[in-house]
Amino acid sequence: MSIERMSGNQRMSKIVIHGDTVYLAGQVASDPSADIKVQTEQVLEKIDALLIEAGSSREKILSTQIWIAHMGLFAEMNEVWDAWVPPGYAPVRACVEAHLARGELLVEMMVIAAR
């Protein structure tokens, strides 16, 4: 089975497709100075765009891994997440507190989806 790598550089691909499974690299906010709700919205917008580029959609997400800078931000991040996930299409999910690559980042998400 072939492996297709998209939107990448020497270090990483933003999208890898193997068969009918789409793997997205971790996505962070475009504006790291924004609050957790805006950062979450920006991350989800990037995920939507990458899923479309890969021939998938949020209704086909199988699994999501979420890292947040502080668990105190969990409820606010979930408000945005809950509004974004279509009813009846919730993927399996894990969310952990983590030190992200840059101190101002509050959330990062990585997705696996079907095509």
KELOKE-595127 format. One record per residue (C-alpha): x, y, z negated; residue in one letter; chain. Coordinates in nm, 4 decimals. Example, Ala and Ser with C-alpha at 12.3 -4.5 7.8 and 13.67 -1.06 7.14 Angstrom:
% KELOKE-595127
{{1.2300 -0.4500 -0.7800} a A},
{{1.3670 -0.1060 -0.7140} s A},
END
This chain:
% KELOKE-595127
{{0.0000 0.0000 0.0000} m A},
{{0.1405 0.3394 0.0926} s A},
{{0.2196 0.6239 -0.1436} i A},
{{0.1508 0.9814 -0.0310} e A},
{{0.3162 1.2748 -0.2087} r A},
{{0.1722 1.6236 -0.1593} m A},
{{0.2484 1.9815 -0.2633} s A},
{{0.5828 1.9051 -0.4095} g A},
{{0.9463 1.9934 -0.4266} n A},
{{1.2664 1.8092 -0.5180} q A},
{{1.1635 1.7824 -0.8848} r A},
{{0.8001 1.6739 -0.8618} m A},
{{0.4831 1.6396 -0.6565} s A},
{{0.1628 1.8098 -0.7658} k A},
{{-0.0367 1.5242 -0.6106} i A},
{{0.0478 1.1571 -0.5582} v A},
{{-0.2020 0.9288 -0.3860} i A},
{{-0.1695 0.5511 -0.4071} h A},
{{-0.4503 0.3667 -0.2343} g A},
{{-0.7701 0.5303 -0.3530} d A},
{{-0.6207 0.6701 -0.6741} t A},
{{-0.5136 1.0334 -0.7078} v A},
{{-0.2597 1.1380 -0.9699} y A},
{{-0.2198 1.5078 -1.0505} l A},
{{0.0821 1.6565 -1.2226} a A},
{{0.0248 1.8463 -1.5454} g A},
{{-0.1340 2.1857 -1.4781} q A},
{{-0.0884 2.5012 -1.6839} v A},
{{-0.2450 2.8477 -1.6697} a A},
{{-0.1458 3.1088 -1.4129} s A},
{{-0.1570 3.3769 -1.6832} d A},
{{0.0126 3.2453 -1.9970} p A},
{{-0.0687 3.5675 -2.1825} s A},
{{-0.4419 3.4868 -2.1695} a A},
{{-0.6400 3.3295 -2.4549} d A},
{{-0.7200 2.9576 -2.4708} i A},
{{-1.0544 2.9903 -2.2920} k A},
{{-0.9067 3.1775 -1.9951} v A},
{{-0.6048 2.9470 -1.9807} q A},
{{-0.8369 2.6453 -1.9806} t A},
{{-1.0476 2.7981 -1.7015} e A},
{{-0.7330 2.8615 -1.4954} q A},
{{-0.6087 2.5054 -1.5473} v A},
{{-0.9450 2.3618 -1.4426} l A},
{{-0.9524 2.5844 -1.1317} e A},
{{-0.6116 2.4458 -1.0329} k A},
{{-0.7333 2.0910 -1.0936} i A},
{{-1.0407 2.1532 -0.8750} d A},
{{-0.8210 2.2856 -0.5915} a A},
{{-0.5762 1.9948 -0.6112} l A},
{{-0.8569 1.7384 -0.6218} l A},
{{-1.0119 1.8920 -0.3096} i A},
{{-0.6716 1.8906 -0.1368} e A},
{{-0.6422 1.5201 -0.2221} a A},
{{-0.9935 1.4375 -0.0978} g A},
{{-1.1467 1.3972 -0.4426} s A},
{{-1.3540 1.6001 -0.6893} s A},
{{-1.4206 1.6450 -1.0607} r A},
{{-1.7014 1.3878 -1.0353} e A},
{{-1.4357 1.1267 -0.9546} k A},
{{-1.2001 1.1944 -1.2457} i A},
{{-1.1160 0.8726 -1.4264} l A},
{{-0.8805 0.9956 -1.6967} s A},
{{-0.7547 1.3252 -1.8375} t A},
{{-0.4687 1.3909 -2.0756} q A},
{{-0.4775 1.7260 -2.2538} i A},
{{-0.2033 1.8893 -2.4558} w A},
{{-0.2845 2.1986 -2.6622} i A},
{{-0.0436 2.4162 -2.8562} a A},
{{-0.2551 2.4154 -3.1765} h A},
{{-0.5451 2.1916 -3.2773} m A},
{{-0.7117 2.5075 -3.4094} g A},
{{-0.7801 2.5847 -3.0390} l A},
{{-0.9562 2.2516 -2.9797} f A},
{{-1.3162 2.3770 -3.0117} a A},
{{-1.2625 2.6761 -2.7809} e A},
{{-1.0895 2.4612 -2.5186} m A},
{{-1.3762 2.2098 -2.5407} n A},
{{-1.6363 2.4839 -2.4773} e A},
{{-1.4789 2.5487 -2.1380} v A},
{{-1.4182 2.1790 -2.0690} w A},
{{-1.7777 2.0829 -2.1558} d A},
{{-1.9176 2.3469 -1.9189} a A},
{{-1.6863 2.2261 -1.6392} w A},
{{-1.7478 1.8491 -1.6561} v A},
{{-2.0611 1.7568 -1.4599} p A},
{{-2.3251 1.5819 -1.6742} p A},
{{-2.2830 1.2065 -1.6531} g A},
{{-1.9252 1.2246 -1.5191} y A},
{{-1.7139 1.2527 -1.8356} a A},
{{-1.3796 1.0755 -1.7873} p A},
{{-1.1829 0.8949 -2.0540} v A},
{{-0.9751 1.1562 -2.2304} r A},
{{-0.7017 1.2116 -2.4844} a A},
{{-0.6057 1.5430 -2.6432} c A},
{{-0.2999 1.5983 -2.8602} v A},
{{-0.1188 1.8919 -3.0143} e A},
{{0.2185 1.9499 -2.8500} a A},
{{0.4963 2.1987 -2.7973} h A},
{{0.4505 2.2959 -2.4322} l A},
{{0.7264 2.3897 -2.1865} a A},
{{0.6903 2.7631 -2.2584} r A},
{{0.5845 2.9066 -2.5925} g A},
{{0.3027 3.1213 -2.4531} e A},
{{0.1275 2.8271 -2.2856} l A},
{{-0.1707 2.7017 -2.4844} l A},
{{-0.2992 2.4098 -2.2763} v A},
{{-0.1818 2.1624 -2.0134} e A},
{{-0.3881 1.8941 -1.8416} m A},
{{-0.3012 1.5914 -1.6288} m A},
{{-0.5645 1.4035 -1.4297} v A},
{{-0.6108 1.0674 -1.2595} i A},
{{-0.9051 1.0427 -1.0181} a A},
{{-1.0539 0.8180 -0.7524} a A},
{{-1.0767 0.9319 -0.3925} r A},
END
